[in-house]
Amino acid sequence: MKTLCAALLLLLTSPSFAQVVAIRAGTVVDPAHGGSAKDQVILVENGKIKAIGAGVAIPAGAEVIDLSHEWVSPGLIDAHSHMTLTEIAGGAPFESFYLNQSSTLRGLRGLHNAASVLQAGFTTLRDVGNSAEWAMSDVRRAIDSGWFDGPTIIDSGKIIAPFGGQSRDIPPRQGPFWQFEYIDADSPAEIRKAVRTNIYYGAGVIKLVADNNPYHYSIEELRAAVDEAHRAGIPVAVHVYAGDALENAIEAGVDSIEHGFDLTDAQLKRMKDKGIFLVGTDFPRAHLDIVGTSGGILPEPAVLAPKIIDRLTRAHRIGVRMAFGTDTVIDMPGRTRADLMFDYLAVWRVAGVPPIEILRAMTSNAAELLRVNKQRGSIGAGLSADLVAMPADPLNDIENLRKIDFVMKNGKIVRRPQIH
């Protein structure tokens, strides 16, 4: 018995015991370089891609996954998500979604939504706030601990904003209840402290709201956020629509403009020159009709919908680097959060963005913005094995992403094609 136990221990601790998965891929799509390769073998070991190529030998004992009739792509990334948030339709005040919900409940919703979108192929999310008392940071920790399957999550913690968060006209006697979701910061020093607070509690991106009220952040204030975050190796995302606040964000050298619905051509060109990403949150009209003005935060749907398409068309023409982000914050009967996220693809198509560039915005571009491009966002030796597959070519029709039937996250298979 001792001899048998010793043999088993040696086997289990031997490097050769590590499970190898070999994927026979019909076509591997490379969004970063705009190409594809047929009849590839992808070897996965210890959560990473060990080798890829047409002539890669499959080791004895490897688990073989037959995707020889499928298109394999890097896992998808949503760079602007709110997994813990579901707005109340029908013209309800923006604050209504969190006034009667605890951080625990919000975290459970975030975990549910994150697991759901992973099944659909989103292996990485940037969650940019409205998650109560750092609830999404705890969701991330639970997933990273292996307690639950979920995407890689980069979360912002609480949103930093001038006094009032994204609330307006609240009577003084109600008190600053918005601080459940936001950190009020109204000077460079306060912004630096807010940035440090979020980083302390685990934020991997800093999110600021620049122009929700008539007052907005100055260049000096935004530069304080950029300086503080960048010294910690963390990017800065700024919610901003138009005008001087948008000018200040560009001048301050933030990493991404979120929304930017009224960006001018001159501003888009400056973003291109400075390497600032646009995460446009390009809402479909049907979604806008449900959310309305989001309690006065958004323009009327009839105004905003065509503006989004025009801005996206111009951004693509000018060559601004873009990352796919949805800002999906609604529920629809019979549809998952991922279904709603895929609805944004139609807006990009109408704006004239080719499928390869849409897929690039959902993979390698987004990974670069999130500063995870050395770990994920592409398919290559040494990178994390975040892979999806589908039975139709996404470069022919980007809507084929809705057909994803295989998902691998960090080398773990979380969804397989059904055998008929």
ZIZITA-V367220 format. One record per residue. N is the residue number from 1. OMEGA is omega in degrees with one decimal (none if undefined). BURIAL is I if it has 16 or more other ideal C-beta (glycine too) atoms within 10 Angstrom, else O. Layout:
n->N omega->OMEGA burial->BURIAL
n->N omega->OMEGA burial->BURIAL
This chain:
n->1 omega->179.5 burial->O
n->2 omega->179.4 burial->O
n->3 omega->178.9 burial->O
n->4 omega->179.4 burial->O
n->5 omega->179.2 burial->O
n->6 omega->178.9 burial->O
n->7 omega->178.7 burial->O
n->8 omega->178.7 burial->O
n->9 omega->178.1 burial->O
n->10 omega->-179.9 burial->O
n->11 omega->-176.1 burial->O
n->12 omega->-177.9 burial->O
n->13 omega->179.7 burial->O
n->14 omega->178.3 burial->O
n->15 omega->-177.5 burial->O
n->16 omega->-178.5 burial->O
n->17 omega->-178.0 burial->O
n->18 omega->-176.8 burial->O
n->19 omega->175.7 burial->O
n->20 omega->174.9 burial->I
n->21 omega->177.4 burial->I
n->22 omega->-179.9 burial->I
n->23 omega->172.3 burial->I
n->24 omega->-174.2 burial->I
n->25 omega->177.3 burial->I
n->26 omega->177.3 burial->I
n->27 omega->174.1 burial->I
n->28 omega->-179.0 burial->I
n->29 omega->-179.1 burial->I
n->30 omega->-177.0 burial->I
n->31 omega->-176.2 burial->I
n->32 omega->-176.8 burial->I
n->33 omega->173.8 burial->O
n->34 omega->-177.5 burial->O
n->35 omega->176.0 burial->O
n->36 omega->-179.8 burial->I
n->37 omega->-176.8 burial->O
n->38 omega->172.0 burial->O
n->39 omega->-180.0 burial->O
n->40 omega->171.4 burial->I
n->41 omega->178.0 burial->I
n->42 omega->176.5 burial->I
n->43 omega->-178.8 burial->I
n->44 omega->179.2 burial->I
n->45 omega->178.8 burial->I
n->46 omega->174.9 burial->O
n->47 omega->-177.3 burial->O
n->48 omega->175.8 burial->I
n->49 omega->-178.3 burial->I
n->50 omega->-179.2 burial->I
n->51 omega->176.0 burial->I
n->52 omega->178.4 burial->I
n->53 omega->-178.7 burial->O
n->54 omega->-175.7 burial->O
n->55 omega->-178.5 burial->O
n->56 omega->179.8 burial->O
n->57 omega->178.3 burial->O
n->58 omega->-177.5 burial->O
n->59 omega->174.7 burial->O
n->60 omega->178.9 burial->O
n->61 omega->179.7 burial->O
n->62 omega->171.2 burial->I
n->63 omega->-177.3 burial->O
n->64 omega->177.1 burial->O
n->65 omega->-177.3 burial->I
n->66 omega->172.9 burial->O
n->67 omega->-173.5 burial->I
n->68 omega->177.0 burial->O
n->69 omega->-175.6 burial->O
n->70 omega->174.5 burial->I
n->71 omega->-176.8 burial->I
n->72 omega->-176.7 burial->I
n->73 omega->168.5 burial->I
n->74 omega->174.8 burial->I
n->75 omega->-175.3 burial->I
n->76 omega->-179.7 burial->I
n->77 omega->169.4 burial->I
n->78 omega->-173.9 burial->I
n->79 omega->177.4 burial->I
n->80 omega->-178.7 burial->I
n->81 omega->176.2 burial->I
n->82 omega->-172.4 burial->I
n->83 omega->-177.2 burial->I
n->84 omega->-171.2 burial->I
n->85 omega->167.3 burial->I
n->86 omega->-178.7 burial->I
n->87 omega->177.7 burial->I
n->88 omega->-176.9 burial->O
n->89 omega->174.8 burial->O
n->90 omega->176.4 burial->O
n->91 omega->178.3 burial->O
n->92 omega->175.9 burial->O
n->93 omega->-177.9 burial->O
n->94 omega->-175.6 burial->I
n->95 omega->-171.6 burial->I
n->96 omega->-175.4 burial->O
n->97 omega->-178.2 burial->I
n->98 omega->-176.3 burial->I
n->99 omega->-178.6 burial->O
n->100 omega->-178.0 burial->O
n->101 omega->-179.7 burial->I
n->102 omega->174.4 burial->O
n->103 omega->179.7 burial->I
n->104 omega->179.3 burial->O
n->105 omega->179.5 burial->O
n->106 omega->178.5 burial->I
n->107 omega->178.4 burial->I
n->108 omega->175.1 burial->O
n->109 omega->179.2 burial->I
n->110 omega->178.1 burial->I
n->111 omega->178.3 burial->I
n->112 omega->-178.6 burial->I
n->113 omega->-179.5 burial->I
n->114 omega->178.3 burial->I
n->115 omega->-179.5 burial->I
n->116 omega->-177.0 burial->I
n->117 omega->173.4 burial->I
n->118 omega->179.2 burial->I
n->119 omega->-179.5 burial->O
n->120 omega->175.9 burial->I
n->121 omega->177.8 burial->I
n->122 omega->-175.9 burial->I
n->123 omega->177.2 burial->I
n->124 omega->176.8 burial->I
n->125 omega->163.4 burial->I
n->126 omega->-178.5 burial->I
n->127 omega->-167.0 burial->I
n->128 omega->167.2 burial->I
n->129 omega->-168.4 burial->I
n->130 omega->-179.0 burial->I
n->131 omega->174.3 burial->I
n->132 omega->-176.8 burial->I
n->133 omega->178.3 burial->I
n->134 omega->-177.7 burial->I
n->135 omega->-177.5 burial->I
n->136 omega->174.2 burial->I
n->137 omega->178.1 burial->I
n->138 omega->173.9 burial->I
n->139 omega->178.2 burial->I
n->140 omega->-179.1 burial->I
n->141 omega->179.9 burial->O
n->142 omega->178.1 burial->I
n->143 omega->-179.2 burial->I
n->144 omega->178.6 burial->O
n->145 omega->179.6 burial->O
n->146 omega->179.1 burial->O
n->147 omega->-178.0 burial->O
n->148 omega->171.3 burial->O
n->149 omega->178.4 burial->I
n->150 omega->179.8 burial->I
n->151 omega->163.1 burial->I
n->152 omega->-176.0 burial->I
n->153 omega->169.7 burial->I
n->154 omega->-174.1 burial->I
n->155 omega->-172.6 burial->I
n->156 omega->-169.3 burial->I
n->157 omega->-179.3 burial->I
n->158 omega->177.5 burial->I
n->159 omega->178.1 burial->I
n->160 omega->-175.2 burial->I
n->161 omega->168.1 burial->I
n->162 omega->-174.0 burial->I
n->163 omega->177.1 burial->O
n->164 omega->-178.4 burial->I
n->165 omega->174.2 burial->I
n->166 omega->174.7 burial->I
n->167 omega->179.8 burial->I
n->168 omega->169.9 burial->O
n->169 omega->176.6 burial->O
n->170 omega->178.6 burial->O
n->171 omega->-176.8 burial->O
n->172 omega->-175.4 burial->O
n->173 omega->178.4 burial->O
n->174 omega->-180.0 burial->O
n->175 omega->-176.3 burial->O
n->176 omega->-176.2 burial->O
n->177 omega->-179.6 burial->O
n->178 omega->-179.5 burial->I
n->179 omega->168.6 burial->O
n->180 omega->-176.0 burial->I
n->181 omega->-168.7 burial->I
n->182 omega->167.8 burial->I
n->183 omega->173.9 burial->I
n->184 omega->178.9 burial->O
n->185 omega->-170.1 burial->I
n->186 omega->173.2 burial->O
n->187 omega->176.7 burial->O
n->188 omega->-179.1 burial->I
n->189 omega->179.0 burial->O
n->190 omega->178.6 burial->I
n->191 omega->177.9 burial->I
n->192 omega->179.3 burial->I
n->193 omega->178.8 burial->I
n->194 omega->177.2 burial->I
n->195 omega->-179.1 burial->I
n->196 omega->178.4 burial->O
n->197 omega->179.6 burial->I
n->198 omega->179.5 burial->I
n->199 omega->179.1 burial->I
n->200 omega->-177.5 burial->O
n->201 omega->169.2 burial->O
n->202 omega->-177.4 burial->O
n->203 omega->175.7 burial->I
n->204 omega->173.5 burial->I
n->205 omega->176.9 burial->I
n->206 omega->-178.7 burial->I
n->207 omega->174.9 burial->I
n->208 omega->170.0 burial->I
n->209 omega->-170.1 burial->I
n->210 omega->-168.1 burial->I
n->211 omega->-179.0 burial->I
n->212 omega->-177.7 burial->I
n->213 omega->178.2 burial->O
n->214 omega->174.4 burial->O
n->215 omega->-177.9 burial->O
n->216 omega->-175.9 burial->I
n->217 omega->176.1 burial->I
n->218 omega->176.0 burial->I
n->219 omega->-177.9 burial->O
n->220 omega->179.5 burial->O
n->221 omega->179.7 burial->I
n->222 omega->176.8 burial->I
n->223 omega->176.8 burial->I
n->224 omega->177.8 burial->I
n->225 omega->-179.1 burial->I
n->226 omega->-178.9 burial->I
n->227 omega->-177.0 burial->I
n->228 omega->-178.7 burial->I
n->229 omega->-177.2 burial->I
n->230 omega->177.4 burial->O
n->231 omega->176.1 burial->O
n->232 omega->179.1 burial->O
n->233 omega->-174.3 burial->O
n->234 omega->-178.9 burial->I
n->235 omega->-178.2 burial->I
n->236 omega->176.2 burial->I
n->237 omega->-177.2 burial->I
n->238 omega->170.6 burial->I
n->239 omega->-178.8 burial->I
n->240 omega->-176.3 burial->I
n->241 omega->-167.1 burial->I
n->242 omega->165.3 burial->O
n->243 omega->-175.8 burial->O
n->244 omega->-180.0 burial->O
n->245 omega->178.4 burial->I
n->246 omega->176.6 burial->I
n->247 omega->-178.3 burial->I
n->248 omega->179.9 burial->I
n->249 omega->178.3 burial->I
n->250 omega->-178.1 burial->I
n->251 omega->-178.3 burial->O
n->252 omega->177.3 burial->I
n->253 omega->176.2 burial->I
n->254 omega->-177.6 burial->I
n->255 omega->-179.5 burial->I
n->256 omega->169.5 burial->I
n->257 omega->177.7 burial->I
n->258 omega->-179.8 burial->I
n->259 omega->178.7 burial->I
n->260 omega->-172.4 burial->I
n->261 omega->-176.7 burial->I
n->262 omega->177.6 burial->O
n->263 omega->174.8 burial->I
n->264 omega->176.5 burial->O
n->265 omega->-179.5 burial->O
n->266 omega->178.5 burial->O
n->267 omega->177.6 burial->I
n->268 omega->178.5 burial->I
n->269 omega->177.4 burial->O
n->270 omega->175.4 burial->I
n->271 omega->178.9 burial->I
n->272 omega->-178.1 burial->O
n->273 omega->-177.4 burial->O
n->274 omega->179.6 burial->O
n->275 omega->179.4 burial->O
n->276 omega->179.9 burial->I
n->277 omega->168.1 burial->I
n->278 omega->170.2 burial->I
n->279 omega->-162.2 burial->I
n->280 omega->-177.1 burial->I
n->281 omega->-168.0 burial->I
n->282 omega->-173.1 burial->I
n->283 omega->167.8 burial->I
n->284 omega->-178.1 burial->I
n->285 omega->-178.6 burial->I
n->286 omega->177.6 burial->O
n->287 omega->179.7 burial->I
n->288 omega->179.9 burial->I
n->289 omega->178.2 burial->O
n->290 omega->-175.2 burial->O
n->291 omega->-179.4 burial->I
n->292 omega->178.8 burial->I
n->293 omega->-178.5 burial->O
n->294 omega->178.2 burial->I
n->295 omega->178.8 burial->I
n->296 omega->-179.6 burial->O
n->297 omega->-177.4 burial->I
n->298 omega->169.8 burial->I
n->299 omega->177.2 burial->I
n->300 omega->-177.8 burial->O
n->301 omega->-178.3 burial->I
n->302 omega->178.3 burial->O
n->303 omega->-172.3 burial->O
n->304 omega->-174.2 burial->I
n->305 omega->178.1 burial->I
n->306 omega->178.9 burial->O
n->307 omega->179.0 burial->O
n->308 omega->-178.8 burial->I
n->309 omega->179.3 burial->I
n->310 omega->-179.1 burial->O
n->311 omega->178.5 burial->I
n->312 omega->177.6 burial->I
n->313 omega->-178.5 burial->O
n->314 omega->178.8 burial->O
n->315 omega->178.0 burial->I
n->316 omega->-179.3 burial->I
n->317 omega->-177.4 burial->O
n->318 omega->176.4 burial->I
n->319 omega->174.9 burial->O
n->320 omega->176.6 burial->I
n->321 omega->-175.6 burial->I
n->322 omega->173.1 burial->I
n->323 omega->-178.0 burial->I
n->324 omega->176.1 burial->I
n->325 omega->-169.0 burial->I
n->326 omega->-175.7 burial->I
n->327 omega->-179.0 burial->I
n->328 omega->-175.2 burial->I
n->329 omega->-178.3 burial->I
n->330 omega->171.2 burial->I
n->331 omega->173.2 burial->O
n->332 omega->-179.4 burial->O
n->333 omega->175.9 burial->O
n->334 omega->-179.1 burial->O
n->335 omega->178.8 burial->O
n->336 omega->175.0 burial->O
n->337 omega->178.8 burial->I
n->338 omega->175.9 burial->I
n->339 omega->-177.9 burial->O
n->340 omega->177.5 burial->I
n->341 omega->178.7 burial->I
n->342 omega->178.0 burial->I
n->343 omega->-178.5 burial->I
n->344 omega->179.8 burial->I
n->345 omega->-178.0 burial->I
n->346 omega->179.3 burial->O
n->347 omega->178.0 burial->I
n->348 omega->178.6 burial->I
n->349 omega->179.7 burial->O
n->350 omega->179.7 burial->O
n->351 omega->175.4 burial->I
n->352 omega->179.5 burial->O
n->353 omega->-177.8 burial->I
n->354 omega->-179.0 burial->O
n->355 omega->-177.4 burial->I
n->356 omega->-179.6 burial->I
n->357 omega->174.0 burial->I
n->358 omega->-179.3 burial->I
n->359 omega->176.2 burial->I
n->360 omega->177.8 burial->I
n->361 omega->-178.3 burial->I
n->362 omega->-176.6 burial->I
n->363 omega->-170.3 burial->I
n->364 omega->177.6 burial->I
n->365 omega->-179.3 burial->I
n->366 omega->179.2 burial->I
n->367 omega->178.1 burial->I
n->368 omega->178.2 burial->I
n->369 omega->-177.8 burial->I
n->370 omega->-179.9 burial->I
n->371 omega->175.7 burial->O
n->372 omega->-173.5 burial->I
n->373 omega->175.3 burial->I
n->374 omega->178.2 burial->O
n->375 omega->-172.3 burial->I
n->376 omega->-179.8 burial->I
n->377 omega->177.0 burial->I
n->378 omega->176.1 burial->I
n->379 omega->-179.6 burial->I
n->380 omega->-179.3 burial->O
n->381 omega->178.9 burial->O
n->382 omega->179.2 burial->O
n->383 omega->177.0 burial->I
n->384 omega->-178.8 burial->I
n->385 omega->171.7 burial->I
n->386 omega->-171.3 burial->I
n->387 omega->171.2 burial->I
n->388 omega->178.2 burial->I
n->389 omega->-178.4 burial->I
n->390 omega->-174.8 burial->I
n->391 omega->179.8 burial->O
n->392 omega->-171.0 burial->O
n->393 omega->178.6 burial->I
n->394 omega->178.2 burial->I
n->395 omega->173.5 burial->I
n->396 omega->178.8 burial->O
n->397 omega->-176.3 burial->O
n->398 omega->178.3 burial->I
n->399 omega->177.2 burial->O
n->400 omega->174.0 burial->I
n->401 omega->177.0 burial->I
n->402 omega->-176.7 burial->I
n->403 omega->180.0 burial->O
n->404 omega->-178.4 burial->I
n->405 omega->175.9 burial->O
n->406 omega->178.4 burial->I
n->407 omega->173.5 burial->I
n->408 omega->-180.0 burial->I
n->409 omega->-177.6 burial->I
n->410 omega->176.5 burial->I
n->411 omega->178.8 burial->I
n->412 omega->179.1 burial->O
n->413 omega->179.5 burial->I
n->414 omega->174.6 burial->I
n->415 omega->178.7 burial->I
n->416 omega->174.0 burial->O
n->417 omega->176.5 burial->I
n->418 omega->178.6 burial->O
n->419 omega->-176.8 burial->O
n->420 omega->none burial->O
